[in-house]
């Protein structure tokens, strides 16, 4: 999958590793970055490497929950209602500009992201496996956007910040376009993993060995977020589970059948940055969630 995506995307190695980790850990991902850094393109390429149904939803202020989940349509001949599934019924769902839809539409995602079901007219419709939501948002533009509810942010396994390329990477991008690579040849990307393959890999990830002291290490890091003086809101037990599942998937991706404290440290920021809230004083001082997470990780003793 890395090789396929690398045909189009230059650099972004950590981003790709974390996206694959989330896929193995059966988690959703929030991608945040300024326009033009290939957030949407990366998500589309990841979907193309999987032989599963894909859909894209562009969130706008006038989008309604039925536009996402689907709606019941009356059939006069049969005299009953038939449920027409919405675009959320796919294995990989790309939600572009997720913070542009109002709270009513955001709330439509709560059940489906956590419980993998959509309840419509009293009937529960189960999602096929796998089911992964990849959402993008722009952190700079505030006009016409809505802050995501904390309960919804908590449903994302990772929040990944997509940064600018390095000078060498940007030169490589320009050279590619100059030599006739203009546009994006998505048809170059071939599916390399089926739904059955992914399910088998996820079962393998579930069997990873995790020592008791590593479990305690995860609990201590998350526990510190609830006691830190710079934080108004700490992380919930869902964050501990996310850190454990993510670490198991990352260890497997790196060729190990056991989790190390380094795996936990690497994932601490992606797992915690969107689940904690700084105090107003710390925000006014210019502090960031990543800085606080780094302090917490450095303050907790690493198990040997």
TORKOL-4160 file (C-alpha; in steps of 0.2 Angstrom, whole numbers, padded with zeros to 4 digits, m for minus):
304
<pt num="1" X="0000" Y="0000" Z="0000"/>
<pt num="2" X="0014" Y="0012" Z="0004"/>
<pt num="3" X="0022" Y="0008" Z="m0013"/>
<pt num="4" X="0006" Y="0012" Z="m0022"/>
<pt num="5" X="0003" Y="0028" Z="m0013"/>
<pt num="6" X="0021" Y="0033" Z="m0015"/>
<pt num="7" X="0019" Y="0034" Z="m0034"/>
<pt num="8" X="0008" Y="0049" Z="m0032"/>
<pt num="9" X="0012" Y="0057" Z="m0014"/>
<pt num="10" X="0029" Y="0064" Z="m0011"/>
<pt num="11" X="0036" Y="0062" Z="0007"/>
<pt num="12" X="0023" Y="0061" Z="0021"/>
<pt num="13" X="0030" Y="0045" Z="0028"/>
<pt num="14" X="0024" Y="0047" Z="0046"/>
<pt num="15" X="0007" Y="0052" Z="0039"/>
<pt num="16" X="0006" Y="0036" Z="0029"/>
<pt num="17" X="0012" Y="0025" Z="0043"/>
<pt num="18" X="m0001" Y="0032" Z="0055"/>
<pt num="19" X="m0015" Y="0030" Z="0042"/>
<pt num="20" X="m0010" Y="0012" Z="0040"/>
<pt num="21" X="m0010" Y="0010" Z="0059"/>
<pt num="22" X="m0027" Y="0017" Z="0060"/>
<pt num="23" X="m0033" Y="0005" Z="0047"/>
<pt num="24" X="m0026" Y="m0010" Z="0056"/>
<pt num="25" X="m0033" Y="m0004" Z="0072"/>
<pt num="26" X="m0050" Y="m0001" Z="0065"/>
<pt num="27" X="m0051" Y="0017" Z="0069"/>
<pt num="28" X="m0057" Y="0033" Z="0061"/>
<pt num="29" X="m0044" Y="0047" Z="0056"/>
<pt num="30" X="m0046" Y="0066" Z="0057"/>
<pt num="31" X="m0034" Y="0075" Z="0045"/>
<pt num="32" X="m0030" Y="0093" Z="0048"/>
<pt num="33" X="m0020" Y="0105" Z="0037"/>
<pt num="34" X="m0021" Y="0120" Z="0026"/>
<pt num="35" X="m0028" Y="0119" Z="0008"/>
<pt num="36" X="m0016" Y="0111" Z="m0005"/>
<pt num="37" X="m0006" Y="0099" Z="0006"/>
<pt num="38" X="m0014" Y="0083" Z="m0001"/>
<pt num="39" X="m0026" Y="0079" Z="0013"/>
<pt num="40" X="m0040" Y="0073" Z="0002"/>
<pt num="41" X="m0029" Y="0066" Z="m0011"/>
<pt num="42" X="m0020" Y="0055" Z="0002"/>
<pt num="43" X="m0037" Y="0049" Z="0009"/>
<pt num="44" X="m0043" Y="0044" Z="m0009"/>
<pt num="45" X="m0027" Y="0035" Z="m0013"/>
<pt num="46" X="m0028" Y="0025" Z="0003"/>
<pt num="47" X="m0046" Y="0020" Z="m0002"/>
<pt num="48" X="m0040" Y="0015" Z="m0019"/>
<pt num="49" X="m0027" Y="0003" Z="m0012"/>
<pt num="50" X="m0042" Y="m0007" Z="m0004"/>
<pt num="51" X="m0053" Y="m0017" Z="m0014"/>
<pt num="52" X="m0069" Y="m0011" Z="m0005"/>
<pt num="53" X="m0083" Y="0002" Z="m0008"/>
<pt num="54" X="m0078" Y="0020" Z="m0007"/>
<pt num="55" X="m0088" Y="0036" Z="m0005"/>
<pt num="56" X="m0085" Y="0054" Z="m0003"/>
<pt num="57" X="m0096" Y="0067" Z="0006"/>
<pt num="58" X="m0093" Y="0086" Z="0004"/>
<pt num="59" X="m0099" Y="0094" Z="0020"/>
<pt num="60" X="m0108" Y="0110" Z="0018"/>
<pt num="61" X="m0118" Y="0122" Z="0029"/>
<pt num="62" X="m0135" Y="0116" Z="0021"/>
<pt num="63" X="m0131" Y="0097" Z="0022"/>
<pt num="64" X="m0145" Y="0088" Z="0032"/>
<pt num="65" X="m0143" Y="0071" Z="0041"/>
<pt num="66" X="m0153" Y="0062" Z="0028"/>
<pt num="67" X="m0141" Y="0068" Z="0015"/>
<pt num="68" X="m0128" Y="0058" Z="0024"/>
<pt num="69" X="m0137" Y="0043" Z="0032"/>
<pt num="70" X="m0151" Y="0040" Z="0019"/>
<pt num="71" X="m0169" Y="0041" Z="0019"/>
<pt num="72" X="m0185" Y="0031" Z="0018"/>
<pt num="73" X="m0195" Y="0033" Z="0002"/>
<pt num="74" X="m0213" Y="0028" Z="0000"/>
<pt num="75" X="m0217" Y="0015" Z="m0013"/>
<pt num="76" X="m0235" Y="0017" Z="m0019"/>
<pt num="77" X="m0236" Y="0000" Z="m0028"/>
<pt num="78" X="m0231" Y="m0009" Z="m0012"/>
<pt num="79" X="m0239" Y="0003" Z="0000"/>
<pt num="80" X="m0224" Y="0004" Z="0011"/>
<pt num="81" X="m0208" Y="0013" Z="0014"/>
<pt num="82" X="m0191" Y="0008" Z="0007"/>
<pt num="83" X="m0174" Y="0013" Z="0015"/>
<pt num="84" X="m0162" Y="0021" Z="0003"/>
<pt num="85" X="m0145" Y="0021" Z="0010"/>
<pt num="86" X="m0135" Y="0037" Z="0010"/>
<pt num="87" X="m0116" Y="0039" Z="0005"/>
<pt num="88" X="m0111" Y="0034" Z="0023"/>
<pt num="89" X="m0114" Y="0016" Z="0018"/>
<pt num="90" X="m0097" Y="0012" Z="0011"/>
<pt num="91" X="m0081" Y="0004" Z="0018"/>
<pt num="92" X="m0070" Y="0019" Z="0016"/>
<pt num="93" X="m0079" Y="0036" Z="0018"/>
<pt num="94" X="m0070" Y="0052" Z="0015"/>
<pt num="95" X="m0079" Y="0067" Z="0023"/>
<pt num="96" X="m0071" Y="0083" Z="0016"/>
<pt num="97" X="m0072" Y="0099" Z="0026"/>
<pt num="98" X="m0081" Y="0090" Z="0041"/>
<pt num="99" X="m0081" Y="0106" Z="0051"/>
<pt num="100" X="m0092" Y="0115" Z="0038"/>
<pt num="101" X="m0109" Y="0106" Z="0043"/>
<pt num="102" X="m0119" Y="0112" Z="0057"/>
<pt num="103" X="m0122" Y="0102" Z="0074"/>
<pt num="104" X="m0137" Y="0093" Z="0067"/>
<pt num="105" X="m0128" Y="0085" Z="0053"/>
<pt num="106" X="m0113" Y="0081" Z="0064"/>
<pt num="107" X="m0124" Y="0072" Z="0077"/>
<pt num="108" X="m0129" Y="0060" Z="0063"/>
<pt num="109" X="m0111" Y="0053" Z="0063"/>
<pt num="110" X="m0111" Y="0049" Z="0082"/>
<pt num="111" X="m0120" Y="0032" Z="0081"/>
<pt num="112" X="m0112" Y="0026" Z="0065"/>
<pt num="113" X="m0094" Y="0030" Z="0070"/>
<pt num="114" X="m0095" Y="0022" Z="0087"/>
<pt num="115" X="m0107" Y="0008" Z="0085"/>
<pt num="116" X="m0106" Y="0004" Z="0066"/>
<pt num="117" X="m0125" Y="0005" Z="0064"/>
<pt num="118" X="m0138" Y="0018" Z="0057"/>
<pt num="119" X="m0155" Y="0018" Z="0065"/>
<pt num="120" X="m0168" Y="0024" Z="0054"/>
<pt num="121" X="m0187" Y="0023" Z="0058"/>
<pt num="122" X="m0184" Y="0011" Z="0072"/>
<pt num="123" X="m0173" Y="m0001" Z="0061"/>
<pt num="124" X="m0155" Y="m0003" Z="0064"/>
<pt num="125" X="m0144" Y="m0005" Z="0048"/>
<pt num="126" X="m0127" Y="m0013" Z="0051"/>
<pt num="127" X="m0112" Y="m0006" Z="0042"/>
<pt num="128" X="m0101" Y="m0019" Z="0032"/>
<pt num="129" X="m0084" Y="m0022" Z="0038"/>
<pt num="130" X="m0072" Y="m0013" Z="0036"/>
<pt num="131" X="m0079" Y="0004" Z="0040"/>
<pt num="132" X="m0067" Y="0018" Z="0041"/>
<pt num="133" X="m0071" Y="0037" Z="0041"/>
<pt num="134" X="m0057" Y="0048" Z="0035"/>
<pt num="135" X="m0062" Y="0067" Z="0038"/>
<pt num="136" X="m0052" Y="0083" Z="0033"/>
<pt num="137" X="m0053" Y="0100" Z="0040"/>
<pt num="138" X="m0044" Y="0117" Z="0038"/>
<pt num="139" X="m0038" Y="0124" Z="0054"/>
<pt num="140" X="m0036" Y="0142" Z="0048"/>
<pt num="141" X="m0052" Y="0147" Z="0039"/>
<pt num="142" X="m0065" Y="0150" Z="0052"/>
<pt num="143" X="m0079" Y="0158" Z="0041"/>
<pt num="144" X="m0093" Y="0147" Z="0039"/>
<pt num="145" X="m0086" Y="0133" Z="0050"/>
<pt num="146" X="m0093" Y="0125" Z="0066"/>
<pt num="147" X="m0082" Y="0118" Z="0080"/>
<pt num="148" X="m0083" Y="0099" Z="0081"/>
<pt num="149" X="m0092" Y="0093" Z="0097"/>
<pt num="150" X="m0080" Y="0085" Z="0110"/>
<pt num="151" X="m0090" Y="0069" Z="0109"/>
<pt num="152" X="m0087" Y="0067" Z="0090"/>
<pt num="153" X="m0069" Y="0071" Z="0091"/>
<pt num="154" X="m0067" Y="0057" Z="0104"/>
<pt num="155" X="m0073" Y="0045" Z="0091"/>
<pt num="156" X="m0058" Y="0048" Z="0080"/>
<pt num="157" X="m0044" Y="0036" Z="0084"/>
<pt num="158" X="m0031" Y="0049" Z="0078"/>
<pt num="159" X="m0030" Y="0067" Z="0073"/>
<pt num="160" X="m0016" Y="0070" Z="0061"/>
<pt num="161" X="m0008" Y="0087" Z="0057"/>
<pt num="162" X="m0003" Y="0087" Z="0038"/>
<pt num="163" X="0011" Y="0099" Z="0036"/>
<pt num="164" X="0020" Y="0107" Z="0022"/>
<pt num="165" X="0033" Y="0097" Z="0012"/>
<pt num="166" X="0052" Y="0100" Z="0014"/>
<pt num="167" X="0062" Y="0110" Z="0001"/>
<pt num="168" X="0068" Y="0094" Z="m0007"/>
<pt num="169" X="0051" Y="0086" Z="m0007"/>
<pt num="170" X="0043" Y="0102" Z="m0015"/>
<pt num="171" X="0057" Y="0102" Z="m0028"/>
<pt num="172" X="0053" Y="0084" Z="m0032"/>
<pt num="173" X="0034" Y="0089" Z="m0034"/>
<pt num="174" X="0038" Y="0103" Z="m0046"/>
<pt num="175" X="0050" Y="0091" Z="m0056"/>
<pt num="176" X="0036" Y="0079" Z="m0057"/>
<pt num="177" X="0024" Y="0091" Z="m0064"/>
<pt num="178" X="0036" Y="0100" Z="m0075"/>
<pt num="179" X="0040" Y="0083" Z="m0084"/>
<pt num="180" X="0022" Y="0080" Z="m0088"/>
<pt num="181" X="0015" Y="0072" Z="m0072"/>
<pt num="182" X="0002" Y="0086" Z="m0071"/>
<pt num="183" X="m0014" Y="0081" Z="m0064"/>
<pt num="184" X="m0015" Y="0065" Z="m0053"/>
<pt num="185" X="m0016" Y="0048" Z="m0062"/>
<pt num="186" X="m0027" Y="0039" Z="m0049"/>
<pt num="187" X="m0029" Y="0025" Z="m0061"/>
<pt num="188" X="m0011" Y="0020" Z="m0058"/>
<pt num="189" X="m0016" Y="0015" Z="m0041"/>
<pt num="190" X="m0021" Y="m0003" Z="m0040"/>
<pt num="191" X="m0030" Y="m0012" Z="m0025"/>
<pt num="192" X="m0018" Y="m0023" Z="m0015"/>
<pt num="193" X="m0029" Y="m0028" Z="m0001"/>
<pt num="194" X="m0047" Y="m0035" Z="0000"/>
<pt num="195" X="m0059" Y="m0034" Z="0015"/>
<pt num="196" X="m0055" Y="m0052" Z="0019"/>
<pt num="197" X="m0036" Y="m0049" Z="0019"/>
<pt num="198" X="m0039" Y="m0034" Z="0031"/>
<pt num="199" X="m0050" Y="m0044" Z="0043"/>
<pt num="200" X="m0036" Y="m0057" Z="0044"/>
<pt num="201" X="m0023" Y="m0044" Z="0047"/>
<pt num="202" X="m0034" Y="m0036" Z="0061"/>
<pt num="203" X="m0036" Y="m0053" Z="0069"/>
<pt num="204" X="m0017" Y="m0054" Z="0069"/>
<pt num="205" X="m0015" Y="m0037" Z="0077"/>
<pt num="206" X="m0027" Y="m0042" Z="0091"/>
<pt num="207" X="m0016" Y="m0056" Z="0096"/>
<pt num="208" X="m0001" Y="m0044" Z="0099"/>
<pt num="209" X="0008" Y="m0047" Z="0116"/>
<pt num="210" X="0007" Y="m0032" Z="0128"/>
<pt num="211" X="0016" Y="m0033" Z="0145"/>
<pt num="212" X="0007" Y="m0028" Z="0161"/>
<pt num="213" X="0020" Y="m0014" Z="0164"/>
<pt num="214" X="0016" Y="m0007" Z="0146"/>
<pt num="215" X="m0003" Y="m0007" Z="0150"/>
<pt num="216" X="0001" Y="0003" Z="0166"/>
<pt num="217" X="0012" Y="0015" Z="0156"/>
<pt num="218" X="m0003" Y="0019" Z="0145"/>
<pt num="219" X="m0015" Y="0021" Z="0160"/>
<pt num="220" X="m0002" Y="0033" Z="0168"/>
<pt num="221" X="0000" Y="0044" Z="0153"/>
<pt num="222" X="m0019" Y="0046" Z="0150"/>
<pt num="223" X="m0022" Y="0048" Z="0169"/>
<pt num="224" X="m0009" Y="0062" Z="0169"/>
<pt num="225" X="m0020" Y="0072" Z="0157"/>
<pt num="226" X="m0034" Y="0073" Z="0170"/>
<pt num="227" X="m0022" Y="0080" Z="0183"/>
<pt num="228" X="m0011" Y="0092" Z="0173"/>
<pt num="229" X="m0013" Y="0110" Z="0178"/>
<pt num="230" X="m0013" Y="0116" Z="0160"/>
<pt num="231" X="m0028" Y="0106" Z="0155"/>
<pt num="232" X="m0046" Y="0110" Z="0158"/>
<pt num="233" X="m0052" Y="0093" Z="0150"/>
<pt num="234" X="m0042" Y="0077" Z="0152"/>
<pt num="235" X="m0044" Y="0061" Z="0141"/>
<pt num="236" X="m0057" Y="0048" Z="0144"/>
<pt num="237" X="m0054" Y="0029" Z="0145"/>
<pt num="238" X="m0058" Y="0028" Z="0127"/>
<pt num="239" X="m0041" Y="0037" Z="0124"/>
<pt num="240" X="m0032" Y="0023" Z="0134"/>
<pt num="241" X="m0041" Y="0010" Z="0123"/>
<pt num="242" X="m0036" Y="0020" Z="0107"/>
<pt num="243" X="m0018" Y="0021" Z="0113"/>
<pt num="244" X="m0018" Y="0002" Z="0116"/>
<pt num="245" X="m0026" Y="m0003" Z="0100"/>
<pt num="246" X="m0015" Y="0009" Z="0090"/>
<pt num="247" X="0001" Y="0003" Z="0098"/>
<pt num="248" X="m0003" Y="m0015" Z="0094"/>
<pt num="249" X="m0006" Y="m0010" Z="0076"/>
<pt num="250" X="0010" Y="0000" Z="0075"/>
<pt num="251" X="0020" Y="m0014" Z="0082"/>
<pt num="252" X="0013" Y="m0026" Z="0069"/>
<pt num="253" X="0017" Y="m0013" Z="0055"/>
<pt num="254" X="0035" Y="m0012" Z="0061"/>
<pt num="255" X="0037" Y="m0031" Z="0061"/>
<pt num="256" X="0035" Y="m0035" Z="0079"/>
<pt num="257" X="0023" Y="m0046" Z="0089"/>
<pt num="258" X="0024" Y="m0036" Z="0105"/>
<pt num="259" X="0021" Y="m0018" Z="0110"/>
<pt num="260" X="0036" Y="m0007" Z="0117"/>
<pt num="261" X="0035" Y="0009" Z="0126"/>
<pt num="262" X="0042" Y="0018" Z="0111"/>
<pt num="263" X="0026" Y="0013" Z="0101"/>
<pt num="264" X="0015" Y="0021" Z="0115"/>
<pt num="265" X="0026" Y="0037" Z="0114"/>
<pt num="266" X="0025" Y="0039" Z="0095"/>
<pt num="267" X="0006" Y="0038" Z="0096"/>
<pt num="268" X="0003" Y="0049" Z="0111"/>
<pt num="269" X="0001" Y="0065" Z="0102"/>
<pt num="270" X="m0010" Y="0058" Z="0088"/>
<pt num="271" X="m0022" Y="0049" Z="0100"/>
<pt num="272" X="m0022" Y="0063" Z="0114"/>
<pt num="273" X="m0021" Y="0080" Z="0105"/>
<pt num="274" X="m0040" Y="0081" Z="0100"/>
<pt num="275" X="m0046" Y="0073" Z="0116"/>
<pt num="276" X="m0039" Y="0086" Z="0129"/>
<pt num="277" X="m0043" Y="0104" Z="0131"/>
<pt num="278" X="m0031" Y="0118" Z="0137"/>
<pt num="279" X="m0036" Y="0130" Z="0151"/>
<pt num="280" X="m0040" Y="0148" Z="0144"/>
<pt num="281" X="m0024" Y="0154" Z="0153"/>
<pt num="282" X="m0013" Y="0142" Z="0144"/>
<pt num="283" X="m0021" Y="0146" Z="0127"/>
<pt num="284" X="m0018" Y="0164" Z="0130"/>
<pt num="285" X="0000" Y="0160" Z="0133"/>
<pt num="286" X="0001" Y="0152" Z="0116"/>
<pt num="287" X="0002" Y="0134" Z="0122"/>
<pt num="288" X="m0003" Y="0119" Z="0112"/>
<pt num="289" X="m0010" Y="0102" Z="0116"/>
<pt num="290" X="0005" Y="0094" Z="0108"/>
<pt num="291" X="0017" Y="0103" Z="0120"/>
<pt num="292" X="0007" Y="0097" Z="0135"/>
<pt num="293" X="0006" Y="0079" Z="0128"/>
<pt num="294" X="0025" Y="0080" Z="0126"/>
<pt num="295" X="0028" Y="0086" Z="0144"/>
<pt num="296" X="0016" Y="0072" Z="0151"/>
<pt num="297" X="0026" Y="0058" Z="0141"/>
<pt num="298" X="0042" Y="0065" Z="0148"/>
<pt num="299" X="0036" Y="0066" Z="0166"/>
<pt num="300" X="0030" Y="0047" Z="0166"/>
<pt num="301" X="0043" Y="0034" Z="0170"/>
<pt num="302" X="0046" Y="0023" Z="0155"/>
<pt num="303" X="0045" Y="0004" Z="0160"/>
<pt num="304" X="0060" Y="m0007" Z="0157"/>
